[in-house]
């Protein structure tokens, strides 16, 4: 993992969630952290525009 990602996560998420005014938005971790982890894994494992390519292939198979 790149240190830039860790640094960006620390400065944007951790430092903002430490402030009491943001606790209401940060507390439901399952609403934002788990989807973000899934997005990151998909980003690192798939080639660029993979979902778009799948959509186009499906469109072609449908006779379009």
JOMO-V400584 format. One record per pair of residues at least 4 apart in sequence whose ideal C-beta (glycine too) atoms are under 7 Angstrom apart, sorted by the first residue. I is the first residue (numbers start at 1). J is the second residue. D is the distance in whole Angstrom. If there is no record, write none. Layout:
{{I & J & D} {I & J & D}}
This chain:
{{1 & 5 & 6} {1 & 6 & 7} {3 & 7 & 6} {4 & 8 & 6} {5 & 9 & 6} {6 & 10 & 6} {7 & 11 & 6} {8 & 12 & 6} {9 & 13 & 5} {9 & 14 & 7} {10 & 14 & 5} {10 & 15 & 7} {11 & 15 & 6} {12 & 16 & 6} {13 & 17 & 6} {14 & 18 & 7} {16 & 22 & 5} {17 & 22 & 6} {17 & 26 & 4} {22 & 26 & 5} {23 & 27 & 6} {29 & 33 & 5} {30 & 34 & 5} {32 & 36 & 6} {33 & 37 & 6} {34 & 38 & 7} {35 & 39 & 6} {36 & 40 & 6} {37 & 41 & 6} {38 & 42 & 6} {39 & 43 & 6} {40 & 44 & 6} {41 & 45 & 6} {42 & 46 & 6} {46 & 50 & 4} {49 & 53 & 6} {50 & 54 & 7} {51 & 55 & 7} {52 & 56 & 6} {53 & 57 & 6} {54 & 58 & 6} {55 & 59 & 6} {56 & 60 & 6} {57 & 61 & 6} {58 & 62 & 6} {59 & 64 & 5} {60 & 64 & 6}}
